Amino acid sequence: MAQQNLERGVFITFEGPEGCGKSTHARLLCDFLKARSFDCVLTREPGGTKAGEEIRRILLHSDGVRISDLTELFLFEAARSQIVREVIGPSLAKGKIVICDRFSDATMAYQGYGGGIDLKSIDGLNAVATGGLKPDITILLDVDTITGLDRAKGKGTDRMEKKEIAYHKRVRAGYLKLAKAYPGRIKVIKVTGSIGDTQALVKREAGRVIQRHKRAG
């Protein structure tokens, strides 16, 4: 099958509270697109680069190390700056589809709504770290807080997942506020059925955006 060509790169991000299944659905979507001859790059935040993976280890797996919400913010932004310049930006410039497991909305939800850091300050730092880059579409997988945390615990608990339930409820509420503020970009999918049911909705939303940028002929 011939390589599918796009008029320009397409940037898709996955967001959601803990245990929503975003990593699974990001991978499934990427596999689906590759099978249909799209040039697709799958990456994650924090991570995706050597520097980013080291920052990820500090943020998620530093047992016994106290990290404040403000320190978290700067670490996430540092990892974001690196991945935009090293992976996301160059891939988009080559006309590829980039799928990222979390991006700047996560910082607004977690460190902003969850941690209480000023949202305007976060928005400014996000703009600096990304160079103004925004996703073409953000797929927000929404799941009940308790249900999501129970699912996450089944895969091992990282430092962020260990935060109190009230924090995670604020994060979820923050995500839904962001979706209301940016309905054209952020598409909410309720995670209630099977993985297949949810993935079908993911493919539908992503497909609409990709179709708009397919090159004719």
C-alpha positions as CSV (number, residue, x, y, z in Angstrom):
1,M,0.0,0.0,0.0
2,A,1.4,3.4,-1.0
3,Q,2.4,5.9,1.8
4,Q,-0.4,8.2,2.7
5,N,0.6,11.8,2.3
6,L,-0.7,14.8,4.3
7,E,-0.6,18.5,3.4
8,R,1.1,19.0,6.7
9,G,1.9,17.2,9.9
10,V,-1.0,16.4,12.3
11,F,-0.5,16.6,16.1
12,I,-2.8,14.4,18.2
13,T,-2.6,14.4,22.0
14,F,-4.2,12.1,24.6
15,E,-5.2,13.3,28.0
16,G,-7.1,12.1,31.0
17,P,-7.0,11.3,34.7
18,E,-5.1,8.3,36.0
19,G,-6.3,4.9,34.8
20,C,-8.3,6.3,31.8
21,G,-6.4,4.1,29.3
22,K,-4.8,6.9,27.3
23,S,-1.5,5.1,26.8
24,T,-3.3,2.0,25.5
25,H,-5.5,4.0,23.1
26,A,-2.6,6.2,21.9
27,R,-0.7,3.0,20.9
28,L,-3.7,1.4,19.3
29,L,-4.4,4.5,17.2
30,C,-0.8,4.7,16.1
31,D,-0.8,1.0,15.1
32,F,-4.1,1.5,13.2
33,L,-2.7,4.5,11.3
34,K,0.6,2.7,10.5
35,A,-1.3,-0.3,9.1
36,R,-3.0,2.2,6.7
37,S,0.3,3.5,5.6
38,F,0.4,6.8,7.5
39,D,3.8,7.9,8.8
40,C,3.0,8.0,12.5
41,V,5.2,8.8,15.5
42,L,4.2,7.8,19.1
43,T,5.8,9.5,22.0
44,R,5.0,10.5,25.6
45,E,5.3,13.2,28.2
46,P,7.3,13.4,30.3
47,G,9.8,11.4,28.3
48,G,10.3,10.7,24.6
49,T,13.9,11.9,24.7
50,K,17.0,10.9,26.7
51,A,16.7,14.0,28.8
52,G,12.9,13.6,29.1
53,E,13.1,10.0,30.3
54,E,15.6,11.0,33.0
55,I,13.1,13.8,34.1
56,R,10.3,11.2,34.0
57,R,12.2,9.0,36.4
58,I,12.7,11.8,38.8
59,L,9.0,12.9,38.7
60,L,7.4,9.5,38.9
61,H,9.9,7.1,40.6
62,S,11.8,9.1,43.1
63,D,10.7,7.4,46.3
64,G,11.6,9.4,49.4
65,V,12.3,12.6,47.4
66,R,10.0,15.5,48.2
67,I,9.0,17.5,45.0
68,S,6.8,20.5,45.3
69,D,4.0,21.3,42.8
70,L,6.1,24.2,41.6
71,T,9.2,22.0,41.1
72,E,7.0,19.5,39.2
73,L,5.8,22.3,37.0
74,F,9.4,23.3,36.0
75,L,10.4,19.7,35.4
76,F,7.5,19.0,33.2
77,E,8.1,22.1,31.2
78,A,11.8,21.2,30.8
79,A,10.9,17.8,29.4
80,R,8.3,19.4,27.2
81,S,10.7,21.9,25.7
82,Q,13.1,19.1,24.9
83,I,10.6,16.8,23.2
84,V,9.1,19.6,21.1
85,R,12.4,20.6,19.7
86,E,13.9,17.1,19.4
87,V,10.9,15.0,18.4
88,I,7.5,16.6,17.9
89,G,8.6,19.7,15.9
90,P,10.9,17.9,13.4
91,S,8.4,15.1,12.9
92,L,5.5,17.6,12.1
93,A,7.8,19.5,9.8
94,K,8.3,16.3,7.8
95,G,4.5,15.9,7.4
96,K,4.1,13.0,9.9
97,I,1.3,12.3,12.4
98,V,2.6,12.7,15.9
99,I,0.6,11.1,18.8
100,C,1.7,12.2,22.2
101,D,0.6,10.6,25.5
102,R,0.0,13.8,27.5
103,F,1.1,17.4,26.6
104,S,0.5,20.9,27.9
105,D,-3.1,20.3,29.0
106,A,-1.8,17.8,31.6
107,T,0.2,20.6,33.3
108,M,-2.9,22.8,33.5
109,A,-4.9,19.9,35.0
110,Y,-2.4,18.5,37.4
111,Q,-0.2,21.3,38.6
112,G,-2.8,24.0,37.9
113,Y,-6.2,22.6,39.0
114,G,-4.7,19.8,41.1
115,G,-1.8,21.6,42.7
116,G,-3.2,25.1,42.8
117,I,-0.6,26.9,40.8
118,D,-1.8,30.0,38.9
119,L,-3.2,29.0,35.6
120,K,-2.0,32.1,33.7
121,S,1.5,31.4,34.9
122,I,1.3,27.8,33.6
123,D,-0.2,29.0,30.3
124,G,2.8,31.4,29.9
125,L,5.3,28.7,30.7
126,N,3.6,26.2,28.3
127,A,3.8,28.8,25.5
128,V,7.6,29.2,26.1
129,A,8.2,25.5,26.4
130,T,6.2,24.6,23.2
131,G,7.1,27.6,21.2
132,G,3.4,28.2,20.8
133,L,2.7,24.7,19.4
134,K,-0.8,23.4,20.1
135,P,-2.4,20.0,19.2
136,D,-4.7,19.8,16.2
137,I,-6.9,17.6,18.4
138,T,-6.8,16.5,22.0
139,I,-8.6,13.3,22.9
140,L,-9.7,13.5,26.6
141,L,-10.5,10.1,28.0
142,D,-12.7,10.6,31.0
143,V,-13.2,8.1,33.8
144,D,-14.5,8.3,37.3
145,T,-11.7,9.1,39.7
146,I,-12.0,6.1,42.0
147,T,-12.4,3.7,39.1
148,G,-9.4,5.2,37.3
149,L,-7.2,5.0,40.4
150,D,-8.2,1.4,41.0
151,R,-7.2,0.6,37.4
152,A,-3.9,2.4,37.7
153,K,-3.0,0.6,40.9
154,G,-3.3,-2.7,39.1
155,K,-0.3,-1.7,37.0
156,G,1.9,-0.4,39.8
157,T,1.6,3.0,41.5
158,D,3.9,5.9,40.6
159,R,4.5,9.0,42.6
160,M,1.7,11.0,41.0
161,E,-0.8,8.3,41.5
162,K,0.0,8.2,45.2
163,K,-1.4,11.7,45.8
164,E,-4.6,12.0,47.7
165,I,-8.0,11.3,46.1
166,A,-9.1,15.0,46.5
167,Y,-6.1,16.0,44.3
168,H,-7.1,13.6,41.6
169,K,-10.7,14.7,41.7
170,R,-9.5,18.3,41.1
171,V,-7.4,17.1,38.2
172,R,-10.4,15.4,36.6
173,A,-12.6,18.4,37.2
174,G,-9.9,20.6,35.7
175,Y,-9.7,18.5,32.5
176,L,-13.5,18.9,32.0
177,K,-13.2,22.6,32.5
178,L,-10.5,22.8,29.8
179,A,-12.7,20.7,27.5
180,K,-15.5,23.3,28.0
181,A,-13.1,26.1,27.3
182,Y,-11.7,24.5,24.1
183,P,-14.5,22.4,22.6
184,G,-13.1,22.7,19.1
185,R,-9.9,21.0,20.1
186,I,-10.6,18.9,23.1
187,K,-12.9,16.0,22.5
188,V,-14.2,14.2,25.5
189,I,-14.7,10.4,25.3
190,K,-16.3,8.7,28.3
191,V,-14.6,5.5,29.1
192,T,-17.5,3.2,29.9
193,G,-17.5,0.3,27.4
194,S,-14.8,-2.1,26.2
195,I,-11.4,-1.1,24.8
196,G,-12.8,-1.7,21.4
197,D,-15.8,0.5,21.9
198,T,-13.6,3.4,23.2
199,Q,-11.0,2.9,20.4
200,A,-13.8,3.2,17.8
201,L,-14.7,6.6,19.1
202,V,-11.0,7.6,19.2
203,K,-10.5,6.6,15.6
204,R,-13.6,8.5,14.6
205,E,-12.4,11.8,16.2
206,A,-8.9,11.4,15.0
207,G,-10.0,10.5,11.5
208,R,-12.0,13.6,11.1
209,V,-8.9,15.8,11.7
210,I,-6.6,13.6,9.6
211,Q,-9.0,13.6,6.7
212,R,-9.0,17.4,6.6
213,H,-5.2,17.4,5.9
214,K,-5.0,14.5,3.4
215,R,-3.3,15.5,0.2
216,A,-5.5,15.0,-2.8
217,G,-4.4,12.6,-5.6
